[in-house]
Amino acid sequence: MTAPRPYKHGTTTAYSRGCRCEPCRDAKVASNRRYRERRAAGITGSRPGPVPAAECVAPASPALTLVEVEALLEARARSLAYTAGARTSAGREARHRRAEVLDLLAHLREAVSAA
């Protein structure tokens, strides 16, 4: 049997592994406080979930330049890459949506180069 991995005190990880020293309790209290503040602000979950590609860019407005749209699509592809690494249904969905965003980005670049 292997020895348990050491953990850093003053973290929620240490608290969840059973440590009840004051720094670990303080970390847990702070974590719970941040959670309640996010919930009160209407933010649920610790990470943003996948957003459909159509909702990511929002309706095109004359104020957005092609460079800005390209930057938005690249940012969306990067954010989906985080979830896409998971071997879950959410990961599969994120990989699919990321592929859609990258296709859209390729079409945009092709249209710009053709113009």
CNS distance restraints for C-alpha pairs under 8 A (distance, minus, plus):
assign (resid   7 and name CA) (resid  13 and name CA) 7.42 0.50 0.50
assign (resid   7 and name CA) (resid  14 and name CA) 5.86 0.50 0.50
assign (resid   8 and name CA) (resid  13 and name CA) 7.99 0.50 0.50
assign (resid   8 and name CA) (resid  14 and name CA) 6.45 0.50 0.50
assign (resid   9 and name CA) (resid  14 and name CA) 5.86 0.50 0.50
assign (resid   9 and name CA) (resid  21 and name CA) 7.93 0.50 0.50
assign (resid   9 and name CA) (resid  23 and name CA) 6.53 0.50 0.50
assign (resid   9 and name CA) (resid  24 and name CA) 5.82 0.50 0.50
assign (resid  10 and name CA) (resid  14 and name CA) 7.07 0.50 0.50
assign (resid  10 and name CA) (resid  15 and name CA) 7.93 0.50 0.50
assign (resid  10 and name CA) (resid  22 and name CA) 7.75 0.50 0.50
assign (resid  10 and name CA) (resid  23 and name CA) 4.24 0.50 0.50
assign (resid  10 and name CA) (resid  24 and name CA) 4.04 0.50 0.50
assign (resid  10 and name CA) (resid  25 and name CA) 7.45 0.50 0.50
assign (resid  10 and name CA) (resid  26 and name CA) 7.12 0.50 0.50
assign (resid  10 and name CA) (resid  27 and name CA) 5.62 0.50 0.50
assign (resid  11 and name CA) (resid  15 and name CA) 6.54 0.50 0.50
assign (resid  11 and name CA) (resid  23 and name CA) 7.48 0.50 0.50
assign (resid  11 and name CA) (resid  24 and name CA) 5.38 0.50 0.50
assign (resid  11 and name CA) (resid  27 and name CA) 5.38 0.50 0.50
assign (resid  11 and name CA) (resid  28 and name CA) 7.23 0.50 0.50
assign (resid  12 and name CA) (resid  16 and name CA) 6.05 0.50 0.50
assign (resid  12 and name CA) (resid  24 and name CA) 6.37 0.50 0.50
assign (resid  12 and name CA) (resid  25 and name CA) 7.99 0.50 0.50
assign (resid  12 and name CA) (resid  27 and name CA) 5.68 0.50 0.50
assign (resid  12 and name CA) (resid  28 and name CA) 5.26 0.50 0.50
assign (resid  12 and name CA) (resid  31 and name CA) 7.42 0.50 0.50
assign (resid  13 and name CA) (resid  17 and name CA) 6.26 0.50 0.50
assign (resid  14 and name CA) (resid  18 and name CA) 6.59 0.50 0.50
assign (resid  14 and name CA) (resid  19 and name CA) 5.58 0.50 0.50
assign (resid  14 and name CA) (resid  24 and name CA) 6.41 0.50 0.50
assign (resid  15 and name CA) (resid  19 and name CA) 4.75 0.50 0.50
assign (resid  15 and name CA) (resid  20 and name CA) 6.09 0.50 0.50
assign (resid  15 and name CA) (resid  24 and name CA) 5.32 0.50 0.50
assign (resid  15 and name CA) (resid  25 and name CA) 6.62 0.50 0.50
assign (resid  15 and name CA) (resid  27 and name CA) 7.98 0.50 0.50
assign (resid  15 and name CA) (resid  28 and name CA) 6.80 0.50 0.50
assign (resid  19 and name CA) (resid  24 and name CA) 6.68 0.50 0.50
assign (resid  20 and name CA) (resid  24 and name CA) 6.04 0.50 0.50
assign (resid  20 and name CA) (resid  25 and name CA) 5.86 0.50 0.50
assign (resid  21 and name CA) (resid  25 and name CA) 6.23 0.50 0.50
assign (resid  22 and name CA) (resid  26 and name CA) 6.04 0.50 0.50
assign (resid  23 and name CA) (resid  27 and name CA) 6.19 0.50 0.50
assign (resid  24 and name CA) (resid  28 and name CA) 6.29 0.50 0.50
assign (resid  25 and name CA) (resid  29 and name CA) 6.16 0.50 0.50
assign (resid  26 and name CA) (resid  30 and name CA) 6.13 0.50 0.50
assign (resid  27 and name CA) (resid  31 and name CA) 6.10 0.50 0.50
assign (resid  28 and name CA) (resid  32 and name CA) 6.12 0.50 0.50
assign (resid  29 and name CA) (resid  33 and name CA) 6.12 0.50 0.50
assign (resid  30 and name CA) (resid  34 and name CA) 6.24 0.50 0.50
assign (resid  31 and name CA) (resid  35 and name CA) 6.21 0.50 0.50
assign (resid  32 and name CA) (resid  36 and name CA) 6.21 0.50 0.50
assign (resid  33 and name CA) (resid  37 and name CA) 6.21 0.50 0.50
assign (resid  34 and name CA) (resid  38 and name CA) 6.18 0.50 0.50
assign (resid  35 and name CA) (resid  39 and name CA) 6.20 0.50 0.50
assign (resid  36 and name CA) (resid  40 and name CA) 6.08 0.50 0.50
assign (resid  37 and name CA) (resid  41 and name CA) 6.20 0.50 0.50
assign (resid  38 and name CA) (resid  42 and name CA) 6.30 0.50 0.50
assign (resid  38 and name CA) (resid  43 and name CA) 4.97 0.50 0.50
assign (resid  38 and name CA) (resid  44 and name CA) 6.73 0.50 0.50
assign (resid  39 and name CA) (resid  43 and name CA) 5.27 0.50 0.50
assign (resid  39 and name CA) (resid  44 and name CA) 5.83 0.50 0.50
assign (resid  50 and name CA) (resid  80 and name CA) 6.63 0.50 0.50
assign (resid  50 and name CA) (resid  83 and name CA) 7.61 0.50 0.50
assign (resid  50 and name CA) (resid  90 and name CA) 7.95 0.50 0.50
assign (resid  50 and name CA) (resid  94 and name CA) 6.34 0.50 0.50
assign (resid  51 and name CA) (resid  55 and name CA) 6.51 0.50 0.50
assign (resid  51 and name CA) (resid  56 and name CA) 6.40 0.50 0.50
assign (resid  52 and name CA) (resid  56 and name CA) 6.40 0.50 0.50
assign (resid  52 and name CA) (resid  97 and name CA) 6.90 0.50 0.50
assign (resid  53 and name CA) (resid  57 and name CA) 6.90 0.50 0.50
assign (resid  53 and name CA) (resid  76 and name CA) 7.99 0.50 0.50
assign (resid  53 and name CA) (resid  97 and name CA) 6.54 0.50 0.50
assign (resid  53 and name CA) (resid 100 and name CA) 7.27 0.50 0.50
assign (resid  53 and name CA) (resid 101 and name CA) 6.21 0.50 0.50
assign (resid  54 and name CA) (resid  58 and name CA) 6.56 0.50 0.50
assign (resid  56 and name CA) (resid  72 and name CA) 7.91 0.50 0.50
assign (resid  56 and name CA) (resid  73 and name CA) 7.88 0.50 0.50
assign (resid  56 and name CA) (resid  76 and name CA) 6.99 0.50 0.50
assign (resid  57 and name CA) (resid  69 and name CA) 7.25 0.50 0.50
assign (resid  57 and name CA) (resid  72 and name CA) 6.62 0.50 0.50
assign (resid  57 and name CA) (resid  73 and name CA) 7.07 0.50 0.50
assign (resid  60 and name CA) (resid  64 and name CA) 7.05 0.50 0.50
assign (resid  64 and name CA) (resid  68 and name CA) 5.93 0.50 0.50
assign (resid  64 and name CA) (resid  69 and name CA) 6.54 0.50 0.50
assign (resid  65 and name CA) (resid  69 and name CA) 6.35 0.50 0.50
assign (resid  66 and name CA) (resid  70 and name CA) 6.06 0.50 0.50
assign (resid  67 and name CA) (resid  71 and name CA) 6.16 0.50 0.50
assign (resid  68 and name CA) (resid  72 and name CA) 6.17 0.50 0.50
assign (resid  69 and name CA) (resid  73 and name CA) 6.24 0.50 0.50
assign (resid  70 and name CA) (resid  74 and name CA) 6.18 0.50 0.50
assign (resid  70 and name CA) (resid 105 and name CA) 6.60 0.50 0.50
assign (resid  70 and name CA) (resid 108 and name CA) 7.63 0.50 0.50
assign (resid  71 and name CA) (resid  75 and name CA) 6.13 0.50 0.50
assign (resid  72 and name CA) (resid  76 and name CA) 6.18 0.50 0.50
assign (resid  73 and name CA) (resid  77 and name CA) 6.18 0.50 0.50
assign (resid  73 and name CA) (resid 101 and name CA) 6.43 0.50 0.50
assign (resid  73 and name CA) (resid 102 and name CA) 7.61 0.50 0.50
assign (resid  73 and name CA) (resid 105 and name CA) 6.37 0.50 0.50
assign (resid  74 and name CA) (resid  78 and name CA) 6.28 0.50 0.50
assign (resid  74 and name CA) (resid 102 and name CA) 7.83 0.50 0.50
assign (resid  74 and name CA) (resid 105 and name CA) 7.60 0.50 0.50
assign (resid  75 and name CA) (resid  79 and name CA) 6.23 0.50 0.50
assign (resid  76 and name CA) (resid  80 and name CA) 6.18 0.50 0.50
assign (resid  76 and name CA) (resid  98 and name CA) 7.76 0.50 0.50
assign (resid  76 and name CA) (resid 101 and name CA) 7.43 0.50 0.50
assign (resid  77 and name CA) (resid  81 and name CA) 6.20 0.50 0.50
assign (resid  77 and name CA) (resid  98 and name CA) 5.35 0.50 0.50
assign (resid  77 and name CA) (resid 101 and name CA) 6.23 0.50 0.50
assign (resid  77 and name CA) (resid 102 and name CA) 6.72 0.50 0.50
assign (resid  78 and name CA) (resid  82 and name CA) 7.02 0.50 0.50
assign (resid  79 and name CA) (resid  83 and name CA) 7.46 0.50 0.50
assign (resid  80 and name CA) (resid  84 and name CA) 5.92 0.50 0.50
assign (resid  80 and name CA) (resid  94 and name CA) 5.63 0.50 0.50
assign (resid  80 and name CA) (resid  95 and name CA) 7.17 0.50 0.50
assign (resid  80 and name CA) (resid  97 and name CA) 7.53 0.50 0.50
assign (resid  80 and name CA) (resid  98 and name CA) 5.77 0.50 0.50
assign (resid  81 and name CA) (resid  85 and name CA) 6.46 0.50 0.50
assign (resid  81 and name CA) (resid  94 and name CA) 7.34 0.50 0.50
assign (resid  81 and name CA) (resid  95 and name CA) 7.23 0.50 0.50
assign (resid  81 and name CA) (resid  98 and name CA) 7.02 0.50 0.50
assign (resid  82 and name CA) (resid  86 and name CA) 7.87 0.50 0.50
assign (resid  83 and name CA) (resid  90 and name CA) 7.09 0.50 0.50
assign (resid  83 and name CA) (resid  91 and name CA) 5.34 0.50 0.50
assign (resid  83 and name CA) (resid  94 and name CA) 6.03 0.50 0.50
assign (resid  83 and name CA) (resid  95 and name CA) 7.91 0.50 0.50
assign (resid  84 and name CA) (resid  90 and name CA) 7.51 0.50 0.50
assign (resid  84 and name CA) (resid  91 and name CA) 4.25 0.50 0.50
assign (resid  84 and name CA) (resid  92 and name CA) 6.40 0.50 0.50
assign (resid  84 and name CA) (resid  93 and name CA) 7.55 0.50 0.50
assign (resid  84 and name CA) (resid  94 and name CA) 4.87 0.50 0.50
assign (resid  84 and name CA) (resid  95 and name CA) 4.82 0.50 0.50
assign (resid  84 and name CA) (resid  98 and name CA) 7.87 0.50 0.50
assign (resid  85 and name CA) (resid  91 and name CA) 6.10 0.50 0.50
assign (resid  86 and name CA) (resid  90 and name CA) 7.37 0.50 0.50
assign (resid  86 and name CA) (resid  91 and name CA) 4.68 0.50 0.50
assign (resid  86 and name CA) (resid  92 and name CA) 7.79 0.50 0.50
assign (resid  87 and name CA) (resid  91 and name CA) 5.68 0.50 0.50
assign (resid  87 and name CA) (resid  92 and name CA) 7.18 0.50 0.50
assign (resid  88 and name CA) (resid  92 and name CA) 6.34 0.50 0.50
assign (resid  89 and name CA) (resid  93 and name CA) 6.16 0.50 0.50
assign (resid  90 and name CA) (resid  94 and name CA) 6.03 0.50 0.50
assign (resid  91 and name CA) (resid  95 and name CA) 6.11 0.50 0.50
assign (resid  92 and name CA) (resid  96 and name CA) 6.28 0.50 0.50
assign (resid  93 and name CA) (resid  97 and name CA) 6.17 0.50 0.50
assign (resid  94 and name CA) (resid  98 and name CA) 5.87 0.50 0.50
assign (resid  95 and name CA) (resid  99 and name CA) 6.15 0.50 0.50
assign (resid  96 and name CA) (resid 100 and name CA) 6.41 0.50 0.50
assign (resid  97 and name CA) (resid 101 and name CA) 6.23 0.50 0.50
assign (resid  98 and name CA) (resid 102 and name CA) 6.11 0.50 0.50
assign (resid  99 and name CA) (resid 103 and name CA) 6.09 0.50 0.50
assign (resid 100 and name CA) (resid 104 and name CA) 6.16 0.50 0.50
assign (resid 101 and name CA) (resid 105 and name CA) 6.12 0.50 0.50
assign (resid 102 and name CA) (resid 106 and name CA) 6.13 0.50 0.50
assign (resid 103 and name CA) (resid 107 and name CA) 6.23 0.50 0.50
assign (resid 104 and name CA) (resid 108 and name CA) 6.17 0.50 0.50
assign (resid 105 and name CA) (resid 109 and name CA) 6.21 0.50 0.50
assign (resid 106 and name CA) (resid 110 and name CA) 6.09 0.50 0.50
assign (resid 107 and name CA) (resid 111 and name CA) 6.07 0.50 0.50
assign (resid 108 and name CA) (resid 112 and name CA) 6.17 0.50 0.50
assign (resid 109 and name CA) (resid 113 and name CA) 6.13 0.50 0.50
assign (resid 110 and name CA) (resid 114 and name CA) 6.12 0.50 0.50
assign (resid 111 and name CA) (resid 115 and name CA) 6.22 0.50 0.50
